[in-house]
Amino acid sequence: MKHLRVVYPLLLIAILCEATLAFAAPELMVEAGTFNFGSVAQGKKVQHTFTIKNTGDAPLQIKKLEASCGCTAAKPSTSVVSPGKSAELEVTFDSGSFSGKVHKTVTLSSNAGKTPVYTFTIEGTVLEQLQVTPRQVSLGAVSGGTATLAKVSVTNNSNVTVKLLNVSVTSSSLQIRPTIRKAELKPGESGTIEISVQAKPEAKILSGYLHITTSHPQKKEITVPVYASMPK
């Protein structure tokens, strides 16, 4: 009986320990999983640090980080987060190949009990170094007797002053006469190119291109399509 009195308490303690270990698990908590960087100039690298916390009672292991494209990289401050501790996830987005609205993700896989997979989001708008409005000129009906006028705006979103050096024309069906109204654009400034367009005799399909030459080292030429139709 004395032997049993000793064994039973030890057995009970072992069972309780096993139960405790069975329920021990890491838990992932994210303070803010989405970051909007607003508007940035094309080519700028955007960096943001997300914070994660292990609210469980076992070590949290970061098994894998997977970005939605090669333009986005992610690096954790540690691969194992102790219970009650926090870690940082540094995400870098390279905007060099993008323009307009962007939405990129980084997916974290871990051994967390309730949320083993979590997706972080980084989003915003990338402004081209030299932004052209409109991207293509649609004139509607154009005749050979009367000139049709249109405007193309160039905005300098870079951090250097840019000059519009020249505008050349390629078209076998349209007579396009461009005029640069503002050649030197400081950062944030816009310039206008006015065009006068007439249809060439016997032209059937009216189209052409404006080739805008600039002093910007990464954007030396901008091509703008020009479309028109024959009067009915």
BAMARNU-704440 format. One record per atom (N, C-alpha, C): residue number from 1; residue in one letter; x, y, z. Coordinates in pm, whole numbers. Layout:
BAMARNU-704440
REC  num  residuo       X       Y       Z
REC  NUM        A       X       Y       Z
...
This chain:
BAMARNU-704440
REC  num  residuo       X       Y       Z
REC    1        M      83    -121       0
REC    1        M       0       0       0
REC    1        M      86     126       0
REC    2        K     195     120      79
REC    2        K     284     235      82
REC    2        K     342     260     -57
REC    3        H     370     148    -126
REC    3        H     425     161    -261
REC    3        H     326     230    -354
REC    4        L     198     191    -341
REC    4        L      94     252    -426
REC    4        L      75     399    -392
REC    5        R      86     433    -264
REC    5        R      71     573    -223
REC    5        R     179     662    -287
REC    6        V     292     608    -313
REC    6        V     400     683    -376
REC    6        V     382     689    -527
REC    7        V     340     578    -586
REC    7        V     327     569    -733
REC    7        V     217     658    -785
REC    8        Y     100     658    -718
REC    8        Y     -16     734    -769
REC    8        Y      13     884    -783
REC    9        P      70     950    -682
REC    9        P     102    1093    -698
REC    9        P     200    1118    -811
REC   10        L     301    1031    -825
REC   10        L     398    1048    -933
REC   10        L     331    1032   -1069
REC   11        L     240     935   -1079
REC   11        L     168     913   -1204
REC   11        L      80    1032   -1239
REC   12        L      16    1087   -1136
REC   12        L     -69    1205   -1158
REC   12        L      12    1324   -1205
REC   13        I     129    1343   -1145
REC   13        I     217    1454   -1187
REC   13        I     261    1435   -1331
REC   14        A     294    1313   -1369
REC   14        A     336    1284   -1507
REC   14        A     225    1314   -1606
REC   15        I     102    1274   -1569
REC   15        I     -13    1299   -1658
REC   15        I     -36    1449   -1675
REC   16        L     -27    1523   -1565
REC   16        L     -46    1668   -1571
REC   16        L      62    1735   -1655
REC   17        C     185    1687   -1644
REC   17        C     296    1744   -1723
REC   17        C     275    1719   -1872
REC   18        E     231    1596   -1903
REC   18        E     205    1563   -2043
REC   18        E      92    1650   -2098
REC   19        A     -11    1672   -2018
REC   19        A    -124    1755   -2063
REC   19        A     -78    1898   -2087
REC   20        T      10    1946   -1996
REC   20        T      61    2083   -2010
REC   20        T     142    2097   -2138
REC   21        L     229    1997   -2163
REC   21        L     310    2001   -2285
REC   21        L     224    1991   -2410
REC   22        A     116    1911   -2401
REC   22        A      28    1893   -2517
REC   22        A     -41    2023   -2555
REC   23        F     -74    2105   -2454
REC   23        F    -145    2230   -2482
REC   23        F     -50    2347   -2506
REC   24        A      79    2330   -2483
REC   24        A     176    2438   -2506
REC   24        A     192    2459   -2656
REC   25        A     177    2583   -2700
REC   25        A     189    2614   -2844
REC   25        A     223    2761   -2862
REC   26        P     299    2794   -2967
REC   26        P     326    2934   -2998
REC   26        P     206    2997   -3068
REC   27        E     189    3126   -3051
REC   27        E      81    3197   -3119
REC   27        E     136    3325   -3181
REC   28        L      97    3351   -3304
REC   28        L     145    3468   -3378
REC   28        L      45    3583   -3366
REC   29        M      94    3699   -3322
REC   29        M      11    3819   -3320
REC   29        M      83    3929   -3399
REC   30        V       8    3994   -3489
REC   30        V      63    4100   -3574
REC   30        V      -7    4231   -3538
REC   31        E      73    4333   -3509
REC   31        E      16    4463   -3470
REC   31        E     -54    4530   -3588
REC   32        A      11    4532   -3704
REC   32        A     -49    4592   -3824
REC   32        A      11    4521   -3944
REC   33        G     -71    4449   -4017
REC   33        G     -21    4367   -4127
REC   33        G     -24    4432   -4263
REC   34        T     -72    4557   -4271
REC   34        T     -78    4629   -4399
REC   34        T     -10    4764   -4385
REC   35        F      70    4799   -4486
REC   35        F     137    4929   -4488
REC   35        F     114    4996   -4622
REC   36        N      61    5119   -4619
REC   36        N      41    5199   -4740
REC   36        N     147    5307   -4743
REC   37        F     233    5304   -4846
REC   37        F     343    5400   -4853
REC   37        F     306    5528   -4927
REC   38        G     179    5543   -4965
REC   38        G     136    5666   -5032
REC   38        G     183    5669   -5175
REC   39        S     248    5778   -5215
REC   39        S     300    5794   -5351
REC   39        S     451    5812   -5348
REC   40        V     521    5738   -5433
REC   40        V     666    5751   -5444
REC   40        V     705    5759   -5591
REC   41        A     819    5821   -5618
REC   41        A     870    5830   -5754
REC   41        A     925    5695   -5797
REC   42        Q     904    5663   -5923
REC   42        Q     952    5537   -5979
REC   42        Q    1103    5523   -5958
REC   43        G    1145    5405   -5913
REC   43        G    1286    5380   -5887
REC   43        G    1323    5385   -5740
REC   44        K    1237    5444   -5658
REC   44        K    1266    5452   -5514
REC   44        K    1237    5319   -5446
REC   45        K    1321    5284   -5348
REC   45        K    1299    5165   -5268
REC   45        K    1223    5201   -5142
REC   46        V    1115    5130   -5119
REC   46        V    1032    5154   -5001
REC   46        V    1064    5048   -4896
REC   47        Q    1093    5091   -4775
REC   47        Q    1122    4999   -4665
REC   47        Q    1022    5019   -4552
REC   48        H     979    4907   -4495
REC   48        H     887    4915   -4380
REC   48        H     914    4796   -4289
REC   49        T     900    4819   -4159
REC   49        T     923    4714   -4060
REC   49        T     791    4678   -3993
REC   50        F     749    4553   -4010
REC   50        F     633    4499   -3940
REC   50        F     680    4437   -3807
REC   51        T     592    4441   -3708
REC   51        T     623    4382   -3578
REC   51        T     532    4263   -3551
REC   52        I     594    4151   -3511
REC   52        I     517    4032   -3474
REC   52        I     550    3997   -3329
REC   53        K     456    3927   -3263
REC   53        K     476    3888   -3123
REC   53        K     429    3746   -3102
REC   54        N     502    3674   -3021
REC   54        N     462    3539   -2983
REC   54        N     384    3546   -2852
REC   55        T     253    3532   -2861
REC   55        T     168    3539   -2742
REC   55        T     140    3400   -2684
REC   56        G     204    3298   -2739
REC   56        G     186    3162   -2689
REC   56        G     283    3128   -2578
REC   57        D     291    2997   -2546
REC   57        D     378    2952   -2438
REC   57        D     483    2853   -2485
REC   58        A     518    2863   -2615
REC   58        A     626    2782   -2671
REC   58        A     696    2867   -2777
REC   59        P     821    2837   -2810
REC   59        P     894    2916   -2909
REC   59        P     825    2918   -3046
REC   60        L     817    3035   -3106
REC   60        L     759    3052   -3239
REC   60        L     871    3045   -3343
REC   61        Q     859    2952   -3436
REC   61        Q     961    2934   -3539
REC   61        Q     911    2988   -3673
REC   62        I     986    3081   -3731
REC   62        I     955    3131   -3866
REC   62        I    1016    3035   -3966
REC   63        K     932    2959   -4035
REC   63        K     980    2854   -4125
REC   63        K    1012    2906   -4264
REC   64        K     928    2998   -4315
REC   64        K     948    3044   -4453
REC   64        K     887    3181   -4474
REC   65        L     951    3261   -4559
REC   65        L     897    3390   -4602
REC   65        L     893    3388   -4755
REC   66        E     776    3414   -4810
REC   66        E     758    3407   -4955
REC   66        E     696    3538   -5006
REC   67        A     771    3611   -5093
REC   67        A     722    3737   -5150
REC   67        A     646    3710   -5279
REC   68        S     552    3799   -5311
REC   68        S     469    3781   -5430
REC   68        S     546    3802   -5559
REC   69        C     660    3873   -5555
REC   69        C     743    3889   -5674
REC   69        C     885    3921   -5632
REC   70        G     977    3917   -5731
REC   70        G    1117    3943   -5703
REC   70        G    1146    4086   -5664
REC   71        C    1049    4176   -5681
REC   71        C    1067    4317   -5647
REC   71        C    1057    4342   -5497
REC   72        T    1015    4240   -5422
REC   72        T     992    4255   -5279
REC   72        T    1078    4156   -5202
REC   73        A    1146    4204   -5100
REC   73        A    1231    4119   -5017
REC   73        A    1191    4135   -4871
REC   74        A    1205    4028   -4793
REC   74        A    1169    4032   -4652
REC   74        A    1277    3963   -4569
REC   75        K    1307    4022   -4452
REC   75        K    1411    3968   -4364
REC   75        K    1366    3981   -4219
REC   76        P    1359    3869   -4146
REC   76        P    1319    3875   -4005
REC   76        P    1440    3906   -3916
REC   77        S    1415    3969   -3803
REC   77        S    1524    3998   -3709
REC   77        S    1573    3873   -3639
REC   78        T    1487    3769   -3635
REC   78        T    1524    3641   -3578
REC   78        T    1432    3534   -3636
REC   79        S    1478    3411   -3637
REC   79        S    1396    3302   -3690
REC   79        S    1318    3230   -3580
REC   80        V    1354    3256   -3454
REC   80        V    1283    3195   -3340
REC   80        V    1247    3305   -3240
REC   81        V    1118    3311   -3207
REC   81        V    1069    3414   -3114
REC   81        V    1023    3345   -2985
REC   82        S    1082    3381   -2875
REC   82        S    1048    3319   -2746
REC   82        S     909    3364   -2700
REC   83        P     843    3287   -2617
REC   83        P     711    3326   -2565
REC   83        P     713    3465   -2500
REC   84        G     617    3547   -2538
REC   84        G     607    3681   -2482
REC   84        G     698    3783   -2549
REC   85        K     784    3740   -2638
REC   85        K     878    3830   -2704
REC   85        K     827    3873   -2842
REC   86        S     889    3981   -2895
REC   86        S     852    4033   -3027
REC   86        S     971    4025   -3122
REC   87        A     942    4032   -3250
REC   87        A    1046    4033   -3354
REC   87        A    1002    4128   -3464
REC   88        E    1098    4166   -3547
REC   88        E    1069    4259   -3657
REC   88        E    1088    4190   -3791
REC   89        L    1002    4229   -3885
REC   89        L    1011    4178   -4022
REC   89        L    1030    4298   -4115
REC   90        E    1151    4310   -4169
REC   90        E    1181    4424   -4257
REC   90        E    1150    4387   -4402
REC   91        V    1063    4466   -4464
REC   91        V    1021    4441   -4602
REC   91        V    1068    4557   -4690
REC   92        T    1127    4523   -4805
REC   92        T    1176    4623   -4900
REC   92        T    1111    4600   -5035
REC   93        F    1054    4707   -5091
REC   93        F     991    4701   -5223
REC   93        F    1065    4793   -5318
REC   94        D    1109    4738   -5432
REC   94        D    1180    4815   -5535
REC   94        D    1080    4856   -5643
REC   95        S    1055    4987   -5656
REC   95        S     951    5037   -5747
REC   95        S    1002    5062   -5889
REC   96        G    1126    5024   -5919
REC   96        G    1187    5058   -6047
REC   96        G    1113    5013   -6169
REC   97        S    1042    4901   -6163
REC   97        S     974    4846   -6281
REC   97        S     823    4867   -6278
REC   98        F     776    4956   -6191
REC   98        F     631    4970   -6173
REC   98        F     585    5114   -6190
REC   99        S     457    5127   -6222
REC   99        S     392    5259   -6225
REC   99        S     245    5239   -6193
REC  100        G     184    5342   -6136
REC  100        G      44    5331   -6096
REC  100        G      30    5264   -5960
REC  101        K     -88    5210   -5935
REC  101        K    -114    5146   -5806
REC  101        K     -49    5008   -5801
REC  102        V      13    4978   -5687
REC  102        V      78    4848   -5668
REC  102        V      29    4785   -5537
REC  103        H      29    4652   -5536
REC  103        H     -16    4575   -5419
REC  103        H      74    4452   -5411
REC  104        K     165    4448   -5314
REC  104        K     259    4338   -5300
REC  104        K     241    4272   -5163
REC  105        T     271    4142   -5159
REC  105        T     251    4068   -5035
REC  105        T     375    3987   -4998
REC  106        V     385    3959   -4869
REC  106        V     486    3868   -4815
REC  106        V     413    3772   -4722
REC  107        T     427    3642   -4749
REC  107        T     357    3540   -4670
REC  107        T     455    3472   -4574
REC  108        L     421    3473   -4447
REC  108        L     503    3412   -4342
REC  108        L     441    3279   -4300
REC  109        S     524    3174   -4301
REC  109        S     480    3042   -4254
REC  109        S     555    3010   -4124
REC  110        S     482    2964   -4022
REC  110        S     542    2938   -3891
REC  110        S     478    2815   -3828
REC  111        N     518    2787   -3706
REC  111        N     459    2676   -3631
REC  111        N     351    2723   -3533
REC  112        A     297    2841   -3557
REC  112        A     192    2896   -3470
REC  112        A      71    2803   -3469
REC  113        G       6    2792   -3354
REC  113        G    -105    2700   -3341
REC  113        G    -229    2741   -3419
REC  114        K    -276    2865   -3400
REC  114        K    -399    2910   -3463
REC  114        K    -377    2974   -3599
REC  115        T    -267    3048   -3615
REC  115        T    -241    3118   -3742
REC  115        T    -101    3084   -3792
REC  116        P     -84    2964   -3850
REC  116        P      49    2925   -3897
REC  116        P      93    2999   -4022
REC  117        V      -2    3054   -4098
REC  117        V      30    3129   -4220
REC  117        V     -33    3268   -4210
REC  118        Y      49    3371   -4233
REC  118        Y      -1    3509   -4227
REC  118        Y      58    3586   -4345
REC  119        T     -26    3669   -4410
REC  119        T      17    3746   -4527
REC  119        T      22    3895   -4495
REC  120        F     141    3953   -4511
REC  120        F     161    4097   -4493
REC  120        F     143    4166   -4629
REC  121        T      95    4290   -4625
REC  121        T      67    4364   -4749
REC  121        T     136    4499   -4747
REC  122        I     196    4533   -4861
REC  122        I     254    4667   -4880
REC  122        I     197    4721   -5011
REC  123        E     142    4843   -5006
REC  123        E      72    4898   -5123
REC  123        E      89    5048   -5130
REC  124        G      57    5101   -5248
REC  124        G      68    5245   -5270
REC  124        G      67    5275   -5418
REC  125        T     112    5396   -5453
REC  125        T     113    5441   -5592
REC  125        T     254    5480   -5632
REC  126        V     297    5427   -5747
REC  126        V     430    5460   -5801
REC  126        V     413    5560   -5916
REC  127        L     477    5674   -5900
REC  127        L     470    5779   -6002
REC  127        L     591    5765   -6095
REC  128        E     564    5761   -6225
REC  128        E     674    5754   -6321
REC  128        E     764    5877   -6305
REC  129        Q     893    5858   -6331
REC  129        Q     987    5970   -6323
REC  129        Q     938    6086   -6408
REC  130        L     897    6055   -6530
REC  130        L     834    6154   -6618
REC  130        L     698    6098   -6657
REC  131        Q     595    6161   -6608
REC  131        Q     458    6112   -6629
REC  131        Q     391    6190   -6742
REC  132        V     342    6118   -6842
REC  132        V     279    6179   -6959
REC  132        V     128    6165   -6950
REC  133        T      58    6274   -6976
REC  133        T     -89    6274   -6976
REC  133        T    -139    6348   -7100
REC  134        P    -219    6284   -7184
REC  134        P    -260    6143   -7179
REC  134        P    -149    6052   -7232
REC  135        R    -161    5923   -7204
REC  135        R     -60    5827   -7251
REC  135        R     -70    5807   -7402
REC  136        Q    -188    5827   -7455
REC  136        Q    -207    5827   -7599
REC  136        Q    -310    5933   -7636
REC  137        V    -289    5995   -7751
REC  137        V    -376    6104   -7793
REC  137        V    -477    6051   -7894
REC  138        S    -604    6062   -7859
REC  138        S    -712    6021   -7949
REC  138        S    -788    6146   -7993
REC  139        L    -778    6180   -8121
REC  139        L    -827    6309   -8171
REC  139        L    -969    6305   -8227
REC  140        G   -1021    6187   -8255
REC  140        G   -1150    6181   -8322
REC  140        G   -1133    6208   -8470
REC  141        A   -1233    6269   -8531
REC  141        A   -1228    6295   -8675
REC  141        A   -1132    6409   -8708
REC  142        V   -1043    6387   -8803
REC  142        V    -945    6486   -8846
REC  142        V    -951    6498   -8998
REC  143        S    -960    6620   -9048
REC  143        S    -965    6643   -9192
REC  143        S    -832    6695   -9243
REC  144        G    -823    6706   -9374
REC  144        G    -700    6759   -9433
REC  144        G    -703    6909   -9447
REC  145        G    -820    6969   -9434
REC  145        G    -831    7113   -9455
REC  145        G    -820    7195   -9329
REC  146        T    -860    7141   -9216
REC  146        T    -860    7216   -9090
REC  146        T    -774    7143   -8986
REC  147        A    -688    7216   -8917
REC  147        A    -600    7156   -8816
REC  147        A    -677    7128   -8688
REC  148        T    -648    7017   -8631
REC  148        T    -703    6980   -8500
REC  148        T    -594    6997   -8396
REC  149        L    -628    7063   -8284
REC  149        L    -530    7094   -8181
REC  149        L    -545    7000   -8061
REC  150        A    -433    6966   -7998
REC  150        A    -434    6883   -7878
REC  150        A    -312    6917   -7793
REC  151        K    -315    6870   -7668
REC  151        K    -205    6898   -7576
REC  151        K    -160    6769   -7507
REC  152        V     -30    6761   -7482
REC  152        V      28    6652   -7405
REC  152        V     105    6715   -7288
REC  153        S      77    6668   -7167
REC  153        S     143    6722   -7048
REC  153        S     250    6625   -7000
REC  154        V     366    6680   -6961
REC  154        V     475    6600   -6905
REC  154        V     505    6653   -6764
REC  155        T     492    6565   -6663
REC  155        T     517    6603   -6525
REC  155        T     647    6539   -6475
REC  156        N     731    6620   -6413
REC  156        N     859    6572   -6361
REC  156        N     843    6528   -6216
REC  157        N     838    6396   -6194
REC  157        N     826    6342   -6058
REC  157        N     961    6304   -5998
REC  158        S    1068    6329   -6070
REC  158        S    1200    6295   -6019
REC  158        S    1251    6407   -5927
REC  159        N    1372    6389   -5875
REC  159        N    1428    6489   -5784
REC  159        N    1534    6576   -5852
REC  160        V    1537    6575   -5985
REC  160        V    1632    6658   -6060
REC  160        V    1556    6737   -6166
REC  161        T    1614    6849   -6209
REC  161        T    1555    6928   -6316
REC  161        T    1573    6856   -6449
REC  162        V    1467    6852   -6529
REC  162        V    1468    6780   -6657
REC  162        V    1431    6877   -6769
REC  163        K    1499    6862   -6882
REC  163        K    1469    6944   -6999
REC  163        K    1403    6858   -7108
REC  164        L    1300    6914   -7170
REC  164        L    1241    6852   -7288
REC  164        L    1319    6905   -7408
REC  165        L    1403    6821   -7467
REC  165        L    1499    6866   -7567
REC  165        L    1440    6879   -7706
REC  166        N    1352    6784   -7742
REC  166        N    1301    6785   -7880
REC  166        N    1180    6693   -7888
REC  167        V    1095    6720   -7988
REC  167        V     982    6632   -8018
REC  167        V     984    6602   -8167
REC  168        S    1005    6476   -8201
REC  168        S    1002    6434   -8341
REC  168        S     874    6355   -8367
REC  169        V     841    6338   -8494
REC  169        V     714    6276   -8533
REC  169        V     739    6162   -8630
REC  170        T     665    6053   -8612
REC  170        T     663    5943   -8708
REC  170        T     520    5919   -8750
REC  171        S     489    5941   -8878
REC  171        S     355    5915   -8929
REC  171        S     354    5926   -9081
REC  172        S     286    5833   -9144
REC  172        S     271    5837   -9289
REC  172        S     133    5887   -9330
REC  173        S      48    5911   -9230
REC  173        S     -90    5951   -9261
REC  173        S    -132    6082   -9196
REC  174        L     -52    6133   -9101
REC  174        L     -86    6256   -9032
REC  174        L      27    6358   -9041
REC  175        Q     -11    6484   -9058
REC  175        Q      84    6594   -9047
REC  175        Q      75    6649   -8904
REC  176        I     177    6622   -8826
REC  176        I     176    6660   -8685
REC  176        I     285    6763   -8661
REC  177        R     244    6879   -8611
REC  177        R     339    6987   -8581
REC  177        R     341    7011   -8430
REC  178        P     447    6968   -8363
REC  178        P     455    6986   -8218
REC  178        P     524    7115   -8177
REC  179        T     481    7171   -8064
REC  179        T     544    7290   -8007
REC  179        T     561    7271   -7857
REC  180        I     684    7282   -7809
REC  180        I     711    7269   -7665
REC  180        I     687    7406   -7600
REC  181        R     595    7412   -7506
REC  181        R     561    7537   -7441
REC  181        R     645    7564   -7315
REC  182        K     698    7458   -7257
REC  182        K     785    7474   -7141
REC  182        K     890    7364   -7146
REC  183        A    1013    7403   -7168
REC  183        A    1119    7305   -7193
REC  183        A    1189    7258   -7066
REC  184        E    1200    7343   -6964
REC  184        E    1272    7307   -6842
REC  184        E    1175    7282   -6728
REC  185        L    1183    7162   -6671
REC  185        L    1090    7123   -6566
REC  185        L    1166    7093   -6437
REC  186        K    1141    7171   -6336
REC  186        K    1199    7144   -6205
REC  186        K    1120    7030   -6139
REC  187        P    1174    6968   -6034
REC  187        P    1099    6862   -5966
REC  187        P     959    6907   -5926
REC  188        G     860    6829   -5968
REC  188        G     721    6860   -5938
REC  188        G     652    6946   -6042
REC  189        E     726    7000   -6137
REC  189        E     666    7087   -6239
REC  189        E     616    7007   -6359
REC  190        S     522    7069   -6432
REC  190        S     467    7009   -6554
REC  190        S     488    7103   -6672
REC  191        G     507    7045   -6788
REC  191        G     521    7121   -6911
REC  191        G     422    7072   -7015
REC  192        T     393    7156   -7112
REC  192        T     294    7121   -7213
REC  192        T     355    7119   -7353
REC  193        I     317    7019   -7429
REC  193        I     352    7012   -7571
REC  193        I     223    7022   -7650
REC  194        E     211    7127   -7731
REC  194        E      93    7146   -7814
REC  194        E     118    7084   -7951
REC  195        I      16    7019   -8006
REC  195        I      30    6961   -8139
REC  195        I     -84    7008   -8229
REC  196        S     -49    7032   -8353
REC  196        S    -146    7066   -8457
REC  196        S    -147    6951   -8557
REC  197        V    -265    6895   -8583
REC  197        V    -273    6772   -8662
REC  197        V    -370    6788   -8779
REC  198        Q    -324    6743   -8896
REC  198        Q    -408    6737   -9015
REC  198        Q    -385    6603   -9083
REC  199        A    -489    6556   -9154
REC  199        A    -477    6431   -9227
REC  199        A    -405    6456   -9360
REC  200        K    -317    6365   -9397
REC  200        K    -249    6374   -9526
REC  200        K    -345    6331   -9637
REC  201        P    -326    6383   -9757
REC  201        P    -414    6346   -9870
REC  201        P    -416    6195   -9893
REC  202        E    -535    6142   -9917
REC  202        E    -558    6002   -9950
REC  202        E    -522    5906   -9836
REC  203        A    -509    5957   -9717
REC  203        A    -481    5870   -9603
REC  203        A    -605    5791   -9565
REC  204        K    -588    5666   -9528
REC  204        K    -699    5579   -9491
REC  204        K    -704    5553   -9340
REC  205        I    -591    5517   -9284
REC  205        I    -581    5492   -9140
REC  205        I    -492    5600   -9079
REC  206        L    -547    5678   -8988
REC  206        L    -477    5793   -8933
REC  206        L    -413    5759   -8798
REC  207        S    -282    5754   -8800
REC  207        S    -210    5726   -8676
REC  207        S     -66    5775   -8687
REC  208        G      -3    5790   -8573
REC  208        G     136    5835   -8572
REC  208        G     191    5830   -8430
REC  209        Y     314    5881   -8415
REC  209        Y     379    5880   -8284
REC  209        Y     454    6010   -8261
REC  210        L     448    6054   -8133
REC  210        L     535    6162   -8087
REC  210        L     652    6100   -8013
REC  211        H     773    6144   -8044
REC  211        H     892    6096   -7975
REC  211        H     953    6214   -7900
REC  212        I     933    6215   -7767
REC  212        I     978    6327   -7684
REC  212        I    1116    6293   -7626
REC  213        T    1217    6369   -7664
REC  213        T    1352    6347   -7614
REC  213        T    1376    6434   -7491
REC  214        T    1430    6374   -7384
REC  214        T    1450    6447   -7258
REC  214        T    1595    6434   -7211
REC  215        S    1628    6511   -7110
REC  215        S    1762    6505   -7051
REC  215        S    1769    6409   -6932
REC  216        H    1658    6342   -6900
REC  216        H    1657    6251   -6786
REC  216        H    1740    6127   -6819
REC  217        P    1835    6088   -6734
REC  217        P    1925    5976   -6766
REC  217        P    1855    5841   -6778
REC  218        Q    1743    5820   -6706
REC  218        Q    1672    5693   -6715
REC  218        Q    1549    5700   -6806
REC  219        K    1515    5815   -6853
REC  219        K    1397    5831   -6937
REC  219        K    1430    5927   -7051
REC  220        K    1518    5882   -7139
REC  220        K    1569    5971   -7244
REC  220        K    1469    5995   -7356
REC  221        E    1375    5904   -7374
REC  221        E    1274    5924   -7478
REC  221        E    1140    5870   -7431
REC  222        I    1035    5946   -7461
REC  222        I     897    5906   -7431
REC  222        I     821    5901   -7563
REC  223        T     753    5790   -7588
REC  223        T     677    5775   -7710
REC  223        T     528    5782   -7678
REC  224        V     458    5867   -7750
REC  224        V     315    5886   -7730
REC  224        V     241    5857   -7861
REC  225        P     156    5754   -7867
REC  225        P      78    5726   -7988
REC  225        P     -27    5834   -8012
REC  226        V     -52    5861   -8139
REC  226        V    -155    5958   -8179
REC  226        V    -250    5888   -8276
REC  227        Y    -380    5894   -8245
REC  227        Y    -480    5828   -8329
REC  227        Y    -586    5929   -8373
REC  228        A    -640    5905   -8492
REC  228        A    -750    5989   -8543
REC  228        A    -834    5907   -8638
REC  229        S    -946    5962   -8679
REC  229        S   -1036    5895   -8773
REC  229        S   -1074    5989   -8885
REC  230        M   -1116    5932   -8996
REC  230        M   -1158    6012   -9112
REC  230        M   -1298    6068   -9088
REC  231        P   -1323    6191   -9132
REC  231        P   -1458    6246   -9120
REC  231        P   -1558    6165   -9200
REC  232        K   -1678    6149   -9148
REC  232        K   -1782    6073   -9220
REC  232        K   -1848    6158   -9326
